[in-house]
Amino acid sequence: MKKTILFIGIILTAFVAALLSVISVLLDVPNGMYEGLNEMANYYTMSVKSTSEALQLAGGTPYMGVMDGITRYATMTGTLQYNTNPHNKTSSEETEDPGEIAVAITVTGYAIPASHAAETFAPYLDQRAGYAFPQKPGEMTINKSIAKLVGVEIGGTVTLSPDLFFDDPEAGRDLSNVAPQTYTVVGYVDTTKVTKVNAENPKDTYLTSAQYYFIPEGDPAYSLLYYRFEDSHVLHNAYLALTRAGRTATMSYLVRAQVENIAIAQAFFFAVTFVLGILVLFILYSLIAIFYRQRKGQICRLKLLGATSHTVAAIYCSIAVLLVVVAVILGTLFSLAFNVYFINLCGRLFKQFSASFVSRFRPIVPFSVLIALSAFTVLLFFRVNHKIRNAAIAQEVRHE
């Protein structure tokens, strides 16, 4: 009997150690990837489609918005002689005034939420020689070349209106009800310099270069709203919450690519955890079954001496619980070595983040496994107790 318990105990300890290690790695690998991403950039972005109002995402800050018919699929009208004209679907049937120069272009810009405009433009302020950004609702800064094209100067006004050439409700663009909006030009913005600052400071910048920026008034309805996050894990959680709520969201490419790796790693280690968990439970079940088969005669003698079925079952289940405690304690020690092996393996699989993979000891993991295995043993107790209650005592001891 002692040899049986020792042998099963060794097997149980080995599988418990492996189980604890895999659970730990299951938690460590995603955290390592998130930490690696956070070291690569100070901000990550996510766009949210069809936002009728600014969504308050946990940890996310709205910094830039798109309005169909105003920032894209739009035309711009200035105050001087030359103005942009919208695309004309029936231009061949109409004549233009020969004394007027018509310029057909579609302009692209961004609306900057007033509550976070200062934060959005802050990384560019030290390098803004020769250009400016809007500071309050109703203001706009524009590329100087575009300003000349539409006939506007600093202090003048610009009207943005939808280009109905792009009106297509079937494609999700209903521009017929978009009202024109007028803004005051307070300065010029050099889009080339914005692009240069982005290239020189990739970890700290997130504003996309555009032909104009403005701060909308009132409560604008965005077609697409961009959020910035300082933590890639928070970004991923916000993305999952949005998609589960039926929203269309797109994360930064780098985060999106690594999230796929995180999902693969989690799926693999979760599958291994599940298999090892089943094996550990099977070992415990086998242990109790062996106790009953090998000690059936002893059990019957104890009952003849007056021991209750509950007392007899408790004795053997207590042995099993004690074995579980010892296995978890020893397994925890051995799992520390397994953790290093698995973490190094993940480092070879995901070399880009290998420095971020650190094995962490979490007391809650072995404690939770101990509680779960003990609870399973108690369930086995009731089953064994039922068997003992129905045991044929006289039949077991008739030959003695």
C-alpha positions as CSV (number, residue, x, y, z in Angstrom):
1,M,0.0,0.0,0.0
2,K,2.8,2.4,0.9
3,K,4.6,1.7,-2.4
4,T,1.3,2.3,-4.3
5,I,0.8,5.7,-2.5
6,L,4.5,6.6,-3.1
7,F,4.3,5.7,-6.8
8,I,1.0,7.6,-7.4
9,G,2.3,10.5,-5.3
10,I,5.4,10.9,-7.6
11,I,3.2,10.8,-10.7
12,L,0.8,13.3,-9.2
13,T,3.6,15.6,-8.1
14,A,5.1,15.6,-11.7
15,F,1.7,16.4,-13.3
16,V,0.8,19.0,-10.7
17,A,4.2,20.7,-11.3
18,A,3.6,20.7,-15.0
19,L,0.1,22.1,-14.5
20,L,1.2,24.9,-12.2
21,S,4.0,25.8,-14.7
22,V,1.7,25.9,-17.7
23,I,-0.9,28.0,-15.8
24,S,1.9,30.5,-14.8
25,V,3.2,30.7,-18.4
26,L,-0.4,31.1,-19.7
27,L,-0.5,34.3,-17.5
28,D,3.1,35.4,-18.1
29,V,3.3,35.3,-21.9
30,P,0.5,37.7,-22.7
31,N,1.8,40.1,-20.1
32,G,5.3,39.9,-21.6
33,M,4.0,40.7,-25.0
34,Y,2.0,43.7,-23.7
35,E,5.0,45.0,-21.8
36,G,7.2,44.6,-24.9
37,L,4.6,46.6,-26.9
38,N,4.6,49.3,-24.3
39,E,8.3,49.6,-24.5
40,M,8.2,50.1,-28.3
41,A,5.8,53.1,-28.2
42,N,4.4,55.4,-25.6
43,Y,1.0,55.5,-27.4
44,Y,-1.1,53.2,-29.5
45,T,-4.2,54.1,-31.4
46,M,-7.5,52.6,-32.3
47,S,-10.3,53.8,-34.6
48,V,-13.9,53.3,-33.9
49,K,-16.4,53.4,-36.7
50,S,-19.9,54.9,-36.8
51,T,-19.6,56.8,-33.5
52,S,-22.6,59.1,-33.2
53,E,-21.1,60.4,-30.0
54,A,-17.7,60.3,-28.3
55,L,-17.4,56.9,-26.6
56,Q,-15.9,57.0,-23.2
57,L,-13.5,54.1,-23.4
58,A,-11.6,53.0,-20.3
59,G,-8.1,54.4,-20.6
60,G,-8.7,55.7,-24.1
61,T,-8.4,59.4,-25.1
62,P,-10.2,60.7,-28.3
63,Y,-7.7,62.8,-30.2
64,M,-8.9,62.9,-33.8
65,G,-12.1,62.4,-35.7
66,V,-13.5,62.0,-39.2
67,M,-16.8,63.5,-40.4
68,D,-18.1,62.3,-43.8
69,G,-18.9,65.3,-45.9
70,I,-16.7,67.6,-43.7
71,T,-13.3,66.1,-43.3
72,R,-13.5,63.7,-46.2
73,Y,-15.8,63.4,-49.3
74,A,-15.9,67.2,-48.9
75,T,-15.2,70.4,-50.8
76,M,-13.8,73.6,-49.4
77,T,-14.9,77.2,-50.3
78,G,-12.9,80.2,-49.4
79,T,-13.5,84.0,-49.7
80,L,-11.4,85.0,-52.8
81,Q,-11.7,84.4,-56.5
82,Y,-10.7,80.7,-56.8
83,N,-12.7,78.1,-55.0
84,T,-12.8,74.4,-55.2
85,N,-15.9,72.9,-56.9
86,P,-17.4,69.6,-56.1
87,H,-17.2,66.8,-58.6
88,N,-19.9,67.0,-61.1
89,K,-21.5,63.8,-62.2
90,T,-23.2,65.5,-65.2
91,S,-20.4,67.9,-66.2
92,S,-20.7,67.0,-69.9
93,E,-24.2,68.4,-70.0
94,E,-23.4,71.7,-68.2
95,T,-21.3,74.7,-69.3
96,E,-19.0,76.7,-67.1
97,D,-18.6,80.5,-67.0
98,P,-15.4,81.0,-69.1
99,G,-14.4,83.9,-66.9
100,E,-14.3,81.7,-63.8
101,I,-11.5,79.3,-63.0
102,A,-12.9,76.0,-61.5
103,V,-10.7,73.7,-59.5
104,A,-12.2,70.2,-58.8
105,I,-10.5,68.6,-55.8
106,T,-11.5,66.7,-52.8
107,V,-9.9,67.8,-49.5
108,T,-9.0,65.7,-46.5
109,G,-8.6,66.9,-42.9
110,Y,-9.4,66.0,-39.3
111,A,-11.6,67.3,-36.6
112,I,-9.8,67.5,-33.2
113,P,-12.1,67.1,-30.1
114,A,-11.9,70.4,-28.1
115,S,-11.4,68.6,-24.8
116,H,-8.1,67.0,-25.9
117,A,-6.9,69.4,-28.6
118,A,-4.0,70.8,-26.4
119,E,-2.8,67.2,-25.7
120,T,-3.0,66.2,-29.3
121,F,-0.9,69.2,-30.6
122,A,1.5,69.3,-27.7
123,P,4.2,67.0,-29.2
124,Y,4.5,69.4,-32.2
125,L,4.5,72.8,-30.4
126,D,8.3,72.9,-29.9
127,Q,8.8,72.4,-33.7
128,R,6.0,74.5,-35.0
129,A,8.2,77.3,-36.6
130,G,6.1,78.7,-39.4
131,Y,2.9,77.0,-38.6
132,A,0.1,76.9,-36.0
133,F,-2.8,74.7,-34.7
134,P,-6.3,75.7,-33.7
135,Q,-6.9,76.3,-30.0
136,K,-10.7,76.6,-29.6
137,P,-13.9,75.5,-31.3
138,G,-14.6,77.2,-34.6
139,E,-10.9,77.6,-35.5
140,M,-9.0,76.0,-38.3
141,T,-5.4,75.8,-39.5
142,I,-4.8,74.8,-43.2
143,N,-2.0,73.9,-45.5
144,K,-0.8,77.1,-47.2
145,S,-0.9,75.7,-50.7
146,I,-4.5,74.5,-50.2
147,A,-5.4,77.9,-48.7
148,K,-4.1,79.7,-51.8
149,L,-6.1,77.2,-54.0
150,V,-9.4,77.9,-52.3
151,G,-8.7,81.6,-51.9
152,V,-8.4,82.1,-48.2
153,E,-6.0,83.9,-45.9
154,I,-5.4,84.0,-42.1
155,G,-8.4,85.7,-40.6
156,G,-10.7,84.6,-43.4
157,T,-13.4,81.9,-43.3
158,V,-13.7,78.5,-45.0
159,T,-16.8,76.6,-45.6
160,L,-16.7,72.8,-45.7
161,S,-19.6,71.1,-47.5
162,P,-20.2,67.5,-48.7
163,D,-19.1,66.5,-52.2
164,L,-22.3,64.7,-53.4
165,F,-20.3,62.9,-56.0
166,F,-19.4,60.5,-53.2
167,D,-23.0,60.2,-51.8
168,D,-23.7,56.5,-51.7
169,P,-26.1,55.3,-49.0
170,E,-25.5,51.7,-50.1
171,A,-21.8,52.1,-49.2
172,G,-22.7,53.7,-45.9
173,R,-22.1,57.3,-47.0
174,D,-25.3,59.3,-46.8
175,L,-24.1,62.9,-47.4
176,S,-27.5,64.4,-48.3
177,N,-28.2,65.6,-44.8
178,V,-24.8,66.9,-43.9
179,A,-24.9,70.6,-43.3
180,P,-22.0,72.9,-44.4
181,Q,-19.7,74.1,-41.6
182,T,-17.8,77.3,-41.6
183,Y,-14.5,77.9,-39.7
184,T,-12.1,80.8,-39.2
185,V,-8.5,80.3,-40.4
186,V,-6.1,81.2,-37.6
187,G,-2.9,80.0,-39.2
188,Y,-1.1,77.7,-41.6
189,V,0.1,74.2,-40.9
190,D,3.0,72.6,-42.7
191,T,2.0,69.0,-43.3
192,T,5.5,68.1,-44.4
193,K,6.9,69.2,-41.0
194,V,4.1,67.2,-39.2
195,T,5.2,64.1,-41.1
196,K,8.9,64.9,-40.3
197,V,8.1,65.2,-36.6
198,N,6.2,61.9,-36.7
199,A,9.2,60.2,-38.3
200,E,11.7,61.7,-35.8
201,N,9.5,60.9,-32.7
202,P,7.6,57.7,-33.6
203,K,7.1,56.8,-29.9
204,D,5.6,60.1,-28.9
205,T,3.5,61.2,-31.8
206,Y,0.1,60.0,-33.2
207,L,-1.4,62.9,-35.2
208,T,-1.9,62.0,-38.9
209,S,-0.6,64.5,-41.4
210,A,-3.5,66.2,-43.2
211,Q,-4.4,69.3,-45.3
212,Y,-6.3,71.0,-42.4
213,Y,-7.3,70.6,-38.8
214,F,-10.1,72.2,-37.0
215,I,-11.9,72.1,-33.6
216,P,-15.6,71.5,-34.2
217,E,-18.3,73.3,-32.2
218,G,-21.1,71.8,-30.2
219,D,-21.5,68.0,-30.0
220,P,-20.2,66.8,-33.4
221,A,-21.2,63.4,-34.9
222,Y,-18.1,61.5,-36.0
223,S,-18.1,58.9,-38.7
224,L,-14.8,57.6,-37.3
225,L,-13.1,58.5,-34.1
226,Y,-9.5,57.8,-33.2
227,Y,-8.4,57.0,-29.6
228,R,-4.9,56.9,-28.1
229,F,-3.9,54.5,-25.3
230,E,-0.8,54.5,-23.2
231,D,-1.1,50.8,-22.4
232,S,-1.5,48.2,-25.2
233,H,-3.3,45.8,-22.7
234,V,-5.9,48.5,-22.0
235,L,-6.3,49.0,-25.7
236,H,-6.9,45.3,-26.4
237,N,-9.5,45.1,-23.6
238,A,-11.3,48.2,-25.0
239,Y,-11.2,46.6,-28.5
240,L,-12.7,43.4,-27.2
241,A,-15.4,45.3,-25.3
242,L,-16.3,47.3,-28.5
243,T,-16.4,44.3,-30.8
244,R,-18.6,42.4,-28.3
245,A,-20.9,45.4,-28.3
246,G,-21.3,45.3,-32.0
247,R,-19.0,48.2,-32.8
248,T,-16.4,48.2,-35.6
249,A,-13.0,49.0,-34.3
250,T,-9.5,48.8,-35.7
251,M,-6.3,48.6,-33.7
252,S,-2.8,49.8,-34.6
253,Y,-1.2,47.3,-37.0
254,L,1.6,46.4,-34.6
255,V,-0.8,45.7,-31.7
256,R,-3.2,43.8,-34.0
257,A,-0.4,41.6,-35.3
258,Q,0.9,40.8,-31.8
259,V,-2.6,40.2,-30.4
260,E,-2.9,37.3,-32.9
261,N,0.3,35.9,-31.5
262,I,-1.1,36.3,-28.0
263,A,-4.3,34.5,-29.0
264,I,-2.2,31.6,-30.5
265,A,-0.1,31.3,-27.4
266,Q,-3.1,31.5,-25.1
267,A,-5.0,28.9,-27.1
268,F,-2.0,26.5,-27.0
269,F,-1.2,26.8,-23.3
270,F,-4.9,26.7,-22.4
271,A,-5.3,23.4,-24.3
272,V,-2.2,22.0,-22.4
273,T,-3.6,23.3,-19.1
274,F,-6.9,21.5,-19.8
275,V,-5.3,18.2,-20.7
276,L,-3.0,18.3,-17.7
277,G,-5.9,19.2,-15.4
278,I,-7.9,16.2,-16.7
279,L,-4.9,14.0,-16.1
280,V,-4.4,15.2,-12.5
281,L,-8.1,14.6,-11.7
282,F,-7.9,11.1,-13.3
283,I,-4.8,10.4,-11.1
284,L,-6.8,11.4,-8.0
285,Y,-9.7,9.3,-9.0
286,S,-7.4,6.3,-9.6
287,L,-5.9,6.8,-6.2
288,I,-9.2,6.7,-4.4
289,A,-10.3,3.7,-6.5
290,I,-7.0,1.8,-5.6
291,F,-7.6,2.6,-2.0
292,Y,-11.0,1.0,-2.2
293,R,-10.0,-2.1,-4.2
294,Q,-6.8,-2.9,-2.2
295,R,-8.3,-2.1,1.2
296,K,-11.8,-3.5,0.8
297,G,-11.2,-6.2,3.3
298,Q,-9.7,-3.8,5.8
299,I,-12.7,-1.5,5.3
300,C,-15.1,-4.3,6.1
301,R,-13.2,-5.2,9.3
302,L,-13.4,-1.6,10.5
303,K,-17.1,-1.6,9.9
304,L,-17.5,-4.9,11.9
305,L,-15.6,-3.2,14.7
306,G,-18.2,-0.4,14.7
307,A,-16.7,2.2,12.4
308,T,-19.3,4.1,10.3
309,S,-19.1,4.3,6.6
310,H,-18.5,8.1,6.9
311,T,-15.5,7.5,9.2
312,V,-13.9,4.8,7.0
313,A,-14.3,6.9,3.9
314,A,-12.9,10.0,5.7
315,I,-9.8,8.1,6.6
316,Y,-8.8,7.3,3.1
317,C,-10.0,10.6,1.6
318,S,-7.8,12.3,4.3
319,I,-4.9,10.4,3.0
320,A,-5.7,11.6,-0.5
321,V,-6.0,15.2,0.6
322,L,-2.7,15.0,2.4
323,L,-1.1,13.6,-0.7
324,V,-2.6,16.5,-2.7
325,V,-1.1,19.0,-0.3
326,V,2.3,17.4,-0.5
327,A,2.1,17.1,-4.3
328,V,1.1,20.8,-4.7
329,I,3.9,21.9,-2.4
330,L,6.6,19.8,-4.2
331,G,4.9,20.6,-7.5
332,T,5.2,24.3,-6.8
333,L,9.0,24.0,-6.2
334,F,9.5,21.9,-9.4
335,S,7.3,24.2,-11.4
336,L,9.8,27.1,-10.9
337,A,12.2,25.2,-13.1
338,F,9.6,24.3,-15.6
339,N,8.6,28.0,-15.8
340,V,12.1,29.0,-16.9
341,Y,12.0,26.4,-19.6
342,F,8.7,27.4,-21.0
343,I,9.5,31.1,-20.8
344,N,12.7,30.5,-22.7
345,L,10.8,28.5,-25.3
346,C,8.3,31.4,-25.8
347,G,11.3,33.7,-26.1
348,R,12.6,31.7,-29.0
349,L,9.1,31.7,-30.6
350,F,8.6,35.4,-30.2
351,K,12.1,36.8,-30.3
352,Q,10.9,40.4,-30.6
353,F,9.6,40.3,-27.1
354,S,11.9,37.8,-25.5
355,A,13.4,40.3,-23.1
356,S,9.9,41.0,-21.8
357,F,9.1,37.4,-20.9
358,V,9.7,37.0,-17.2
359,S,8.6,34.1,-15.1
360,R,6.7,35.4,-12.0
361,F,5.7,33.3,-9.0
362,R,2.0,33.9,-8.2
363,P,1.0,32.3,-4.8
364,I,-2.6,32.5,-5.9
365,V,-2.0,29.8,-8.6
366,P,-0.8,26.9,-6.4
367,F,-3.4,27.9,-3.8
368,S,-6.2,27.8,-6.3
369,V,-5.0,24.5,-7.6
370,L,-4.9,23.1,-4.1
371,I,-8.4,24.3,-3.4
372,A,-9.7,22.8,-6.7
373,L,-8.0,19.4,-6.1
374,S,-9.2,19.3,-2.5
375,A,-12.8,20.0,-3.6
376,F,-12.5,17.2,-6.2
377,T,-11.3,14.8,-3.5
378,V,-14.2,15.7,-1.3
379,L,-16.6,14.9,-4.2
380,L,-14.8,11.5,-4.5
381,F,-15.4,11.1,-0.7
382,F,-19.1,11.0,-1.2
383,R,-18.8,8.4,-4.0
384,V,-16.5,6.2,-1.9
385,N,-18.8,6.7,1.1
386,H,-21.7,5.4,-1.0
387,K,-19.7,2.3,-2.0
388,I,-18.6,1.5,1.5
389,R,-22.2,1.8,2.8
390,N,-23.3,-0.9,0.3
391,A,-20.3,-3.2,0.8
392,A,-21.1,-6.8,1.6
393,I,-19.2,-7.2,4.9
394,A,-19.8,-10.8,5.5
395,Q,-18.8,-11.8,2.0
396,E,-15.5,-9.9,2.3
397,V,-14.5,-11.6,5.5
398,R,-16.1,-15.0,5.2
399,H,-12.7,-16.8,4.4
400,E,-10.9,-15.3,7.4
